[in-house]
Amino acid sequence: MHRRIVLAALPLLLLTTAAAPRGAPRAPAAPPVPPPAAALADTVRVTLTTELGPIVIDLDGKHAPVSTANFLRYVDLRRFDGIAFYRSMHLDWGTPPNGLIQAGLRGDPRKVLKPIAHEPTSQTGLTHKAGAISMARFAPGTATADFSIMVSDMTGLDANPQATDPETQAGYAVFGQVVEGMDVVRRIWDAPISPTAGEGGLKGQMIEKPVKVLTVRRTPAPAPASP
């Protein structure tokens, strides 16, 4: 199953006290005003530089703004530098290569930010086609920093509002698409699997030697071609 249990780090609130003249009562300082958030572009390109080569992804800020902004926070804070692709799920049906690969912080409390709201594909209009990037999660609303890239079409992970099972109703949140480097994705998917690592449904899906991600950075998109 396409899922990953992650732990959210508790936010740390820092309080400051304003200086007051000698003998005057101290008044509580106003909390610092955070800088305004930068406008989210409709498409934001990022490059995951792995030890097997680069994977270039266009994040869909127009249709999946919550998941895209969340991913970019980790990128801009450089918290994805040094992570690894640790999971390779191979489907028991269809024509290989089929399945997905997964990477992220794996609940590292030093780096994980708070969970985000779920953006179902029934809301965004996106789908789990080959090359799609999707948030890994436990229950809807628990996604933080782990994500999957589809090696093949896996539309069964899309939200299905007509389903009776709540998990199937919610599905998983697609928020972008690989535009370069699917050959690297497939090489990661082909990496040797540990026969013993992993618990429950993840056993037999854990990469024996996880593939390291050196850096994740925003990348300028190419200028549109002139008419």
Secondary structure, DSSP 4 states (H G I P E B T S, - for coil): -------PPPP-----B----TTSPPPBPPPPPPPPPPPPPSEEEEEEEETTEEEEEEEETTT-HHHHHHHHHHHHTTTTTT-EEEEEEE-SSSSSS-EEEEEE-TT-TTT---------HHHH-----TTEEEE--SSTT---S-EEEESS--GGGS--TT-SSHHHHH---EEEEEEE-HHHHHHHHTSPBPSS-S-GGGTT-EEEEEEEEEEEEE-PPPPPPP-
